[in-house]
Each structure stands twice: as structure tokens, then as C-alpha cells.
Amino acid sequence: MPSSFAASSGCPPPIPGARWSAADAPVRPLLLWVRTGTAHVRIDGGPMLHLRAGEGAWIPADGRAERAITTEPGTVAFPLCPHAGVGARGLSELTRFDVPSGWQDWLIQLFNLQVTPFSGRGYSPEAIEELLRRPGSRPPTPAVAGREASPEGFASPAMPRARGARAVAEELMRDPGLALTVERWASRVLCSARTLRRDFLADTGLTFERWRLLCRLGAAVEFLAAGYDVDQVAALVGFASRNGLTRAFKGQFGLTPHEFGRGLFAGPGAGGLTQRAAAARQTDDLIRMMRDTDTPTAPETLPAASTPSHTNDIHVLSWMYRGSGYLDIGGRRYERERGVATWIPADMEHVTGLRENSVSLPLGNASTADLHLTGPLQVRFPPTWDDYLMFCSISARSGLRPDDHDPRHILDLFADQLAAQRALSVPMPTDPRARAVAMECLRRIGEPGGTQDGDVRDTDVRDADVRAEIHRAFRDETGMTLGRWRYAARMRIARDLLAGGAPPSAVARRIGYAHLPTFSAAFSRFHGLSPREYQEREVANSR
């Protein structure tokens, strides 16, 4: 773990090496893009493929083959899982390709869309209705007398509430073409097939198989509206043949996929495509790039995106890598600027949005037991942290992570950065030498012995006269001795960590106290309340 307040110095921790450790056999192709550093890929003991920055590899899906993917220290490599149906249009063997620089931010955003609720539902009733109602389109004619193909018929199925069933549902919404049995799905979410079936039926009123069918048919509507032909749509949404799709589509909507497609004027370049359909079009361009037939032009703009209104049962930390976004929660809008990381509290309904040409990434999660939040908490990371934070996101949301990956590590990173940022509100000396001493004190507060009264002897200052001048600068410019200033900074940091929900024992360790009672006594002397009383008051005031 990095030393406390490393973030404030602009020096992120070193990026360790990582390896692919997917819990299940490969069921879909993998696209690995190396942003920086070096990665190595091998399939079933075959020749090793070495990838440098700016290169990618297409790794085909084969349930019988073992994937060996490793990265060297300092590497940021994004594992992207294209839609299952892409496998039929992709390559049948491990293939290296170059990624033009114009595509790189789009690939980062694609990773975000694959692992967050921005694509969690994939489509919504509102999006489908918009497709059917936009200028130039007309409702298709029902093929069966007495049955209407109304927009309401295209609504996505309700999402289950049980954690395992919801995880399966969200994955299928992202990629309905995944061909896993209910037993395989159950093993992925660590439950039994019986429990998974029961939870789907109890929460949605639909059997697992019926729910998956409706999910696939809703996705088929999107791809048909995007201009894909029936054979392509069948492959994209998981049907073995066009006949299977046709039977299911007509049984649900009263018309064939071909009849539905004729009623729409949505070609490959048409506007109004849903997010998933647009992503499928761009994935087609990536396949063309990998086949080396030509180099497609990178998207000129990254479209705006937003999540549906939803709640999480855990706290989620989201970071703005590029552009800007917003969080609407509790009747208030929180702006999210470049570099800002935001804890989104659990159990609070919210909408997260990205403006055009903006990219965000999830950095990790925290349980309500590990972090107490009553509202969003934000902190800004400097650009020097970009690569490390991308690495954190990949480790948190994919199978590519260090062997000793600790999901709680992001809690410490955020807390340290927040404390360092807010500690700067403690009066800082303006004298350059005194200010350097102050910053060094902030960086070292969490180290063993860091609770001792500050002294210039902890620095490289050897001249007694210079030390005396530094002490004088602290008294004149902050109104405090160096020792008192250090104590005030530590107590301010402690206050903010407690307000952010950190338990007093963790705060004590974070700011260098070996024993909780010693910390509690120091905090009470400074603030007039014990750490526990202060935290309870903050919770009460936030309600």
C-alpha cells in the first residue's frame, strides 16, 4: 500500500504485473488492447504473442482452450469482451493488430459501457419507443389478425432483485448472445441452478428461459432497427439460425423480423441508434481493422450517455478520465469534472450521465460495512494518476489483475487523497522552505512515529539558523508552532476521514496513531467531541 498522502505529491504507486484469471472457461472472444507497457498472450501452449503499447490482440473463444495472459509491471492493458455474435465475424486464431490513436478513447469508453449500468440494461422501453416513433418511420403491420405490435410489446423484462440473479440478468442485457446453461450461469454467481431459477421467477414472474428469450428479442429489435440483416441479428442475440429467431419473434410480436425491418428506415448510417446498436457498428469497424482490409476512421465524437435511474446495494467509486459528467441523486446534481472521483452511495436512487466526448471508469466498490456514506463524496486526482487509476478499474472489473489484488485498496487511495486535499485548508506557510517542510509532514503523517511533534530535524535541513527561520515562518505565517500546526493538520484530516465514514480505528492508523485511546484523547482535546460522537453528529446533520 502506498504511504499516506502519496496522491498529494502527484506520485501514484507503481503498477504491478497482472495475469488473466477468469473464473470460467472462455465463452466469447476477447480483445486485448495495450495502452502502455507490455503484455503477453498464449493459447493452449502455442507460440507467445508479445504486445507493445498501441497494439491489440484478437483472442478467439474456445471453451476447450486455455488462455494465458500476463502483463509486465507498468502495463495498462484493457480486456474487452465483444458481443458473443462477433465471434462468427471475427478471426478464428490469435491475431495481433495495431490500434490507431484515434480509437483509443473509444476503447476505454467501450470498457466502461461493458462493466457499468451505462450498458447494464442495454436498451430500455423509452429507447425502443423512440426508435418506433422517430420521423420517417411507421409502425409495422401486424401479421396475425387481432394482434397489435405496439411499442409496449418491446419493453425490456423486469430485472430481478436477488444479487446472483441480477448479476446474470445484467450480463445477459449486455450480451444476450451468451450461450451458457442455467447451471453454468449459477456457478458463475456462486449459487445453485435451483436458486437462480427460483429468484428469476419470484422477482420477475418469468422463468429464466422466458426472461432470456425476451431479453434476446428486445436486443433483436435494436439490431434490426440498426440495419443488420436477419442472419446477423440471429447470431448477435444467440439464436442458432434465422428460423429460430423468426419463430420466436413472430410468436412474441406477431410479425417476422423481416417484416419489422421493412417498416423502419434505419440503415447503417442512420441516426437515432441505441447505444448497443451503435457499439455493434463500431465493433464491425474494429473487425475490419483487425482483418487489415482497411483502417476505418475513428469516431469523430464520443456520444453522450447516461444510466437509467437505479440503486446499487454497494457504494460505487466512479472516476472521470475525460470531459465531464454529472450525478443526479437526492434531488441534487453533482458535477463531475475531469479527474474527479465520486463515491456513489448505496441504496440511493440516482442517474449518472456523461456529456459528449467524455469518458468515465469505475474504480471499485465498497460494502456498507466498510464505508459509511450518507451522500456522494468527491475528490480530484491529478493527471499523473491516469494510468494507475485505469489499472485499478481493470483490476476491479475484469479477470486481469495482480495475484495479490486487494479490492479494499481503492478505499485507502481515495481516503488518502481526500485527506491530503482537505488538509491543505489548514493554513500553509508561504515561505518556500517552511512550505516544503509542511508538505513533507503531510506525506509522512501516517508513518510509524508520525504522531510525534513535528520538527525540522525530520528533513534534510542541517543548518541551525535555517531551522530557526523555518520555525519562525510557521509562527509568523500560520499563527502556530510547527508542532501545533502538525497536530492541527492531523486532526483536520481525522475529521474529514470520520465524516467520510471511516471507522475511528482505521482513522487512527491512517494518521499514525498506534492505539485508538491515544487518538481518541487527542481528537477530543482538539474538537471537543470524541471521534465516535463527531461521526454520529455528522450522520445526524446529513439526514
C-alpha angles and dihedrals in degrees: 000000000000119000116266117283094011086138092063091060092055091242113122121198118270116272110244126214119269141198135206111257106168111176094221137045113270109276098169137026121276127218112202117195121186112214095177135353128015134305132187126210130188133168121208095338093307125138116312117249113211116205126196130194111300094024130108138192132215108218111192122222116253121156090205097051126084118225118214111192122167134166129205122235111284093031127132110191124168118215107206124189109209118206112289091243090061089073091076091054096039132076126294096217140045106283135182121215139169121250112214113227092244090066098051101087089045089056091050090051091046088058089051092050091050096053104035138059089261082089097013093111095028091204137013136207089253092055092049092047089051089053091052096045104041118117114281097026130100133195112264118249115256113249095204120060114245095019122103125207094214125172088248088066090067097058115130115249118262116270118243117241101213109101099236095043092046092051089053092046093051091049091050091047088054093045116009090175093074106121103207125141118238087253091056091047090050092052090052092057095039100246137103124270088241092055092047093051091046093051094050092050095044095047102037106021088237133103115244091252093050092047091051091048092054090047090053094046092051089052089048089058089055095050094044089052088050091059102259115145122242095260092053092047092050090055093044096054099039108263117140092221143005089252091061091050092046093052093048094043094050092045091055103036105021095240136074123256089249092054091048092050092051089057093060131068098208112129127172092280097039121125125236096054117156117248094256093048091050090049090051090054091051091047087057087056090052090053089053089050092051092049086055092226090129141328109256118217113261116246109276093219137017107233122238115258140187140181124241115256104279146142131234126215089217135044112263126205114211125184130200109226097172137011120349142292142171144232119216109199136144092006092302135101119225114197116224113206131186110297096013118131116199130196107217108205122236122250094022120116111235148153122224118201140187123204123222115296092014129129130194134179133199111240100190148298137260130201121236087248092057098044131027113210130169095173141003117301120203137191134169124235119200120242090256086075096057098101094043093049091049088053089051090052093050092047092049098046107031143043092257106095143121117281090244096043112163114198090200092061092088089060090061093045093052095044093049093049092047092049093048092048094050095040087067087073087072105097108274124206115244096210104105095227094045091047090052089053090049092053091048090052090053092050093049102040093103095050122103109279090021092129092068116108110275119255135174087238086082089068134063091263106123103164112095093211092053090049090052091051091051091052089048091051091054092051095045099040103035102024089235137091115247091256093050091045091053091049091050092049091050093050092047090052090048091051093053093046090051091048088052090057103259113148115249093245091056092046091052091054092043094059096041107266114138094198129045096217091056091051093046092053093049092047092048092051091052102039103024091236133081116249090254093049091048092051093048091050092051091051091050092048092051094057 
